Amino acid sequence: MRIALTGATGFIGGRLAPRLRARGHECVLLKRGCAAESMEGADAVVHLAGEPVAQRWTAEVKRRIRDSRVEGTRNLVQAMSGLDRKPAVLVSGSAIGIYGSRGDEILTESSTPGNGFLAEVTRGWESAADEAAGLGIRVVKVRTGIVLGPEGGTLGKLLPIFRMGAGGRVASGRQWMSWIHADDLADLFAFAVEEASVQGALNGTAPDPVTNAEFTRDLAAALHRPALFPVPVFALRLLYGEMEEVVTGSQRVLPRAAEVAGFQFRYPELRAALKHMLASKRV
């Protein structure tokens, strides 16, 4: 297949592009503001581009987060509408932020959207992707959770802190963290491209969500370090402002649709996933 990708140089895209090539596909890397002709001949489009969420939220940052996802996706679909031959599938990034913070509630793809800035943005993001269905294109929206990989993302930021023995739970530690190994997420995107029966929302999370306290314990144990320094909410608010709600929010998400479709996780449990990542040459 000829697959066009946006955001191909990012944390997820950097793993996905070589994985698709290894599976025999041709990858075309799309730049921001790409014209329709850049996608001519594409059998599939994978859309990963977007302003990073993990930064202090100002009014300008929130505008960029919203516009890069909602307007960026809408513009991409508009570009596809001008193609003589439409791609068969659009696999668009999305996020479990659509569910909002829900305590201990078990969340699946059939759960209702929640409240908050990210939930609002993600609803608009998915709605923009769904416009491609009107062009006869199969649409898949991968609702990504906390992506773990030693070279970046959440784990890349935590490793230096925990290695110094300065790690600890965040706030109460009771909030649920729905995580996924970066290799599994790249495989899930490839699966969504290749499996013609898959459409709609897919939760991009491992089947073993954990509380923040459990995550802290397992990471510290894997590194043979103590984890004695809890991070209070007020410190997060000082550092991140309104974005603190992402860190302290609770989302207990299960990948029910992916499992029903036959996707096999290589790293379904956190301890095994951490062991693999920490043994990686990239660490």
JOTA-V654075 format. One record per helix or strand of 2 or more residues. SS is the DSSP state (@ for helix, = for strand). FROM is the first residue (numbers start at 1). TO is the last residue. If there is no record, write none. Layout:
{{SS:FROM:TO} {SS:FROM:TO}}
This chain:
{{=:2:6} {@:13:22} {=:26:30} {@:36:39} {=:44:47} {@:59:81} {=:89:95} {@:96:99} {=:106:107} {@:117:135} {=:138:144} {=:146:149} {@:153:163} {=:176:177} {=:179:181} {@:182:194} {=:200:204} {=:210:211} {@:212:223} {@:233:248} {=:252:253} {@:256:260} {@:270:278}}
